[in-house]
Amino acid sequence: MGRITEDLIRRNAEHNDCVIFSLEELSLHQQEIERLEHIDKWCRDLKILYLQNNLIGKIENVSKLKKLEYLNLALNNIEKIENLEGCEGLTKLDLTVNFIGELSSVKTLQGNIHLKELFLMGNPCADFDGYRQFVVATLQQLKWLDGKEIERSERIQALQNLPVVEQRIREQEKAYCLKRAKDKEEAQRKLKEEENKGEMGRSHTGSGGHWHADLSATLPSFEESKDYIQAPEIEEGQCKGKELDDREDDLEFWNKPSLYTPESRLETLRHMEKQRRDQERLSEKKKKVKPPRMLVTEDGRALNVNEPKLDFTLKDDEKRNQIVLDLAVYRYMDTSLIDVDVQPTYVRVMVKGKPFQLILPAEVKPDSSFAKRSQTTGHLVICMPKVGEVIIGCQRTSKPVKSTPDSSKEQTSKRSQQMERLEVDPSKHSIPDVANIVQEKKHMPRRVRTEPKIIPSEEDPDFEDNPEVPPLI
């Protein structure tokens, strides 16, 4: 059952920035509230209050709401009009479809001089003979009753017939009160029967379970193991049987004739709550336990996982020789809910217990890695320096070089050749001549220019000196 709490009022005061002391309008309809409480202490400035479609049985704790103009208590369990004298500014009161049988209780509204509209349709008193005449004559400040305007001639006639109408109303009230007392006794008797039935069912279930336990203790070990294997099937069958029994009880409850009374409304609500709780229990039993997320396989291979479903970017910063991970963590999340673990080949971030894991493209140094968080966006930035790299020529490779005896000899020979190529002739000046950096070429006629003669070396093995060939000019 619902109750009026401070949290409930704040949740329904979003239009007032969840501030309740200056609240002027409050809607608490369809909250299964049984008692009207706390509102006159927390919300003194209320002008409009919606409490329709609840289970309120008595009007109380609203007398301090001096500024209240409209009170809606339709579809509740109210049986009497009372405790509204303090609502000095009340102009409209809606009590549609309640259980008001004491029509004479409308006299308590005579002090509400600003009351212009009143709704009492759907109440037992609305079926009384002379109901409208009595209300019109009793509350002379009213302008509308049950949505119908009160004419001046109607009020004059009602005032003239008031003594006769009032006597008739009192007789009908007395008959209704006797009938209502019998209905209450019948409802209490049914409630006791259901409680006794429930206690008997619980005791029967308990004894049956005890007998089953004693019997299973006397069985051999093989039978015990066999029963243990078949236990889930038996439990599933019992659950199905219980569901069928609950459906039959539900059909029986809804097909059973009942009177429209406050007790029957409460009984219906309790039955629906019981059904909801049973359904939740069954769903919890059927719900399978979710296996934990696998982050590393049995052979030690890490997996890419993004359970918190966060956006991210992974950059290879070659300038600083590091890998940078930018994880778009929620902006207003507390940093204590984030846990970072950097490994040589992967990085793992736990965000509110949910893992984010990413395999890195290169091996990094966990000890030199660090993480920081942006104060504006909330993003988590993890900088992970890469391990030492092997430099070959002008290219960098982060792959380790495997050394073998043959390969080491080849590498030394290559290095010796490279060293010989890069040696500088010691006869040359090591310091360049700054004065003659730019040398002007002498322009000679193309025909006069002499070209160097190519004299083949005799040391060349392919050279053959043929005397018949004329020399080159």
C-alpha angles and dihedrals in degrees: 000000000000127000133192106256133170091248091053092052093047092051089054093046098068091123087062095047089260090292108141106180092068095037115136101178128038130177118197101158123147095016097123089241114175100183135039107226146143095015095104090055100043103034108037094155096058116139101169124035124181115195101150124143098026135114099254110152100183138033106235145135095036100094092099093058095100094167096049110128105167127034120181115193098155119149098023136118099259115147101176139033109235147130096040098110092100094057093092097170096049111136102159130036123181117194098157117160101007131126101260108153099155099081091174088070088079086081087078087070094061090093092057094086094175094056108123105159130045130175119197101150116132093035124114090243090061088069093056118114107254094016097139095042091052094050093044092050095043098047104043093171092065120110099176132032120188090344094306122112117241112233122215092238090052091055093048091051092046091052091051092052096039099109093052094041092048092054090050092048092052092054091051091047091054092051091048092050091054091050091046092052090054091049090053092051091049092049092050091049092052091047092054091048091052092048091050090047091051093049091050091050092051093048091048091050091049094051091047091053091049091051091050091051093051092049094049091052091063095053122101121258093256091054090047091054091046092051089047091055092049094043096097091053091049091048091049090051091050091051091052091048090050091051091053091049091049091051091051091049090048093052090047091051095050094043093049112102115240139172122250100250136134088257092054090051091051091046091052092050093049090049091052091048091051090051091050093050092048090049091051091050092050092048091050091051092048093045109102120224108253111236116238117266113266111234101167125030124230091261091055098258115144120227132215109249131174105174096155087053096228127165115243144173127209118202131184105217102200093176093063094027094237143112117238123202117195110194117189098225117182109278100231097039116122113248091228088072091062123082121184125200119180119195128181093259105023143021126223126197122186110207110189089332094310115117126233111187129174131181112230122229092226139023114271138192110252093192093056095043121106138184131213135177130222115240093207104043101019091229118154114228118195118190114198118183114218123237122259113298133213114239117212114180107310096332128090124216126184094198115109116245114236111220123213129170094253095044092048091055091049091049093050091049091049091048091050090051091048089050091052091051093049096048117115122226105252091212089067122082112262091206114065120234103249094193094057101039092120112046119194115225116228111239110228129177111270093235095047094048110108120220121213116259117243108227112187117227117243089218090069106104093212094055118108120185106220111184093201092065111090116234120263115259 
